[in-house]
Amino acid sequence: MATDEEFIKFLVEQMELAGEIRYRKMFGEYAIYCNEKVVALVCDNKLYVKPTDAGKDYIGNVDEAPPYQGAKLYFFIEDQFENKEWLCDLIRITDNELPIPKPKKKRS
């Protein structure tokens, strides 16, 4: 089951105060970017946030799961995505702890 576009648009709207939010479809599912950093994946209408120490401290009791078979564990956000303020804080915290992406090399 792939993610519904309505669900991804809802999540992006919920996160809009965290920074510059955008999403990109990848292999039938979605990556969510905050300030050009991948902060979350959405697979099968489920939200998975990249794990960070600060994010773990913020969440407290963390549920972890792989977003797809063979993936590393992410923070599985089962119901808090409805809480806009909480979700924006988590995404902002995650963005702040992740490194700036390396520039992509230009193809010749």
PyMOL commands that set and color helices and strands:
alter all, ss='L'
color gray80, all
select helices_A, chain A and resi 5-18+53-59+80-82+84-97
alter helices_A, ss='H'
color red, helices_A
select strands_A, chain A and resi 21-26+29-34+37-43+46-49+64-65+74-77
alter strands_A, ss='S'
color yellow, strands_A
deselect
rebuild
show_as cartoon
